[in-house]
Amino acid sequence: MTDDAPESLTAACLGVRHGFFTRRGGVSEGPFASLNCSLSGRDDHAAVMENRARVAGALGATLPALVGLFQVHGAEAVTVATPWPSGAGPRADAMVTDRPGIVLGIVTADCAPVLFADREAGVIGAAHAGWRGAVGGILEATLAAMAGLGADPSRVVAAVGPCIAQASYEVGADLHGAVLARNAADARFFTEGVRPGHWHFDLPGYCTARLQAVGVAQAAWLGLDTLAAEARFFSHRRRTLTGGGPIGHQISAIVL
């Protein structure tokens, strides 16, 4: 797990177990080494299940309590009342629950994992925020689903975990246009790219600002760049820059 959470966020989440796990500490080999937690890749299934069991165990749970999603870069959040079998999650990009013992797990390899908690209400959430999901409203959808269980945004703390940082994230006109079409003021999250017609996009800053705009009590990014820290994190962009091939995914998880 990372140990980079701001002290204020850590204090606000006392009583809620959570972790932004790195690629270290698992049993997978080769390009998946070693704590690959993705069920949809080409890694050995038994190795992935052992890795996921280690994640659950680190949070004081067992593997059957760890639930995940078929992530689609959308803006749907689902409420979890009982765990489903591994690999049987719905097509969605966020989960919320008020049930103690259910571990909400999000897999990423450059997109932003965001963990939420309203400790007073006893409600937690976890979201997968790639740029499409973030623009489309996945973070607000997560908060709305939490509110349906009694949470209040003014009590929610949210942590944006390891993801690709602005300096590493050169993007094209499609992303740039989609962000500005929603709100022209969000041009502040772009700087000029190296190539003509490209920009560097601040995904974690954008996610944090979207959370702050809807009144969460605290929102912060851990400051960890998945592309730059090869020894710690898997990264899709790194894979692209080095010619492709298989890749693993780290997991971020939270449990009451």
N, C-alpha and C positions, 0 to 999 in steps of 0.2 A: 504494500500500500504506500501511497505517497504520504509524506508528513509535512506538506507545504501549505495546509489550510491556515488562513489568518486566524489569530487567537480569538478574535471576536466571534467569528463564525463557529469555531470549535466550541466555545463556551455556550453559545446559543443552542447548540445541538446536543448538549449533555442529555443522556438518556436515550439517544437515538444512535444506533450503531451504523456506521457508514464507512465506505472506503473507495478511493480512486486507485484501483490496482494498476500496477505496471505490467510489463511483459515478463518480469522475473518471478521465479519461485514455482514454476510448473514442471511438467514432464514432457511436453511436446518438443520435437526436434526439428532441425533444419530451419527453413524460413519461418516456422511456427514457434520457434524456441522463445520462451518456454511456457509461459502462462497464457497460451491462446485459449480464449473462451468462446469463440464463435462456433456455432453448430452448423453453419451453412457453407463452410469452406471445405478444403480437401485434406484437412488434418485427420489423423487417426481418431475415430470416434471415442474409443476408450480413453485416449489421452485427454481429449477435451472434457470428458465427463469427470475424470480425475481432477483436472484443473478447476472445473466448476465446483466440485466437492470441496476443494481446498479453499476457494473463495467463501463458500457458505460457512465452512468451519471457522474461518478467520473472523466471521461476524457472529459466531455462537450458534449457528444453525446447521442443518443437514441439507444434503443436496435436494431432496424433494421439495424443500421450502423455497428454493431459488427459482423464480419465474423470469422469463424473458419474452421478447416480442419478435415477430417477423417485421423488422423495421423497413419502412417504405419511403422515408423522407417526406412524410405527410404531416398533418396537423390534428390527428385524432389521439385522444387520451382515453384510456379505459380504466375502469375501477375493478380492482382485484379483491374478491371475497374469499376465494379458496385457490390454492395453487393448482396449476395445470401441469401435465407431464412435460418434461424437457423437450423442446422443439415443437410444442403444440400451441404456442402463443398466437394470439390474433395479429392481424395486419394493423399495426398502429405504431406510434412513436413515443408514447408516454404511458405510464401506469401510476395509479395512486391507490392507497389503501389506508384503512384504519384498523386493520387486523394485526395484532402483535404476532411476530414470528414469520411473517411472509417477507421474503427477501426480494426486492425489486432490482433487477439487473439490466443494465444497458451496455451494449458492446459498441465500441468505436475504434477508429483508427485514423482520425483527424477531425471528424465532427465533434461537436461539443457535448459531453455528458453533463447533465445538470441534475443535481440532487436537491430536493426540497423537504422542509420540515416545518410543521406548526406543532411545537412540542406541547403547547397548552391544550390543543384540540386532539392531540394524538393522531395526527394525519401526516403521511409522508408521500412523496412523489419522486419519480425519476423520469427524465426525458432525454431523447436523442435529438439533438439540434444541429443538423447540417444546415447549410445556408437556405435551402428550400424550405425546410421545416420551420426555421427561425423566422423567415420572411412570412410564411404562411400562417404563423400564429401558434406553433406547438407549445411555446412557453405559457402563453395566456390560456391555452386549452388545458394545460396541466393544472394551473391555478384554479380554473373554473371547476374542474373535476374535484379538486381538493375542497373547494368551497361547498360542493355538494355533500361532502362528508362532515362539514362543520368547521372547516379551516377558514381563517381570515387572512387575506394578503398582508394586512398590517402586522401580523405576527409571524409570517413566513420568512424563514431564512433560506437562501438559495446559493449554492456553490457551483460555479462553472469549472469543471475539471479539465484535465489535460486535453488540449486540442491544438489545431494548427494556429500559429500566431501570425499576426499581420505581416511581419517581415518575411515569412516563409510562404505566404499565400497570395501568389500572383493570379489574378482572375481576368476573365474576358468580358466582352460586352453583354453577354446574356445575364450573368450575375449582377453586374453593375446596373443594367437597365431594370432588372426586376426589383432591386432594392430601392432605386430612386423612384420607380413607378408607384411604389407604396407611399413613400414620403421623401420628397426632394431634400429635406433637411438632413437625411441620412448620408448625404455626400461626405459628411464629417468622418465617416468610417472608412474612407478610401484615401490612399495616397497614390501618386503616379507610379506606374509599373516600369520595369526595365524596358519592355518592348512597347512599341507604339500600339495604342488601342488596348492597353492592359493597365490594371490597377492592382494595388495591394489592399486586401479587404481585412478589416479587423473583426473577425467573427466573434471572439470572446467579448470584445467591447460592445459589439452590437447586441449580443445576447444579454449582457449585463444591463445595458440601457433599456432594453425592452422590459426587463423585469422591474427596474426602478420606475419606469413610466406607469406601471400598474400598481405601484405602491407597496412592493414587498418591503419588509422591515430591513433586511440586509441582502445584498447581492454582491458577490465578488468572484473574480477569476483567480485560480491558483497561480497563474503566471507560468505554466508549464507548456512548452511548445513540443508537440509530438514529432514534428519533422526534425527539429534540431537535436533532440535527445534520443539518438538511435539506440543506445544501450538500455534505455528505460521504456521506450514506447514503440509500438507498431505505427506505421504511417503509410496511408495510400499514396500521398503525394511523393514521398520518398521512393516508393515502389515505381511510380510512373517515371520519375526522373532517372532511375537506374535501369530502366528497360523492361519493367513488368515482372511477372511471375507470381506465385502464390504468396499469401500474406496472412498473418494472424490478426486478432483483435484483442485489445485489452477490455476489461469490464469495470464498470463503476456500479456500486450497489449500496442499498440502504435498507434498514429493517428497524421496526419498532421493537 
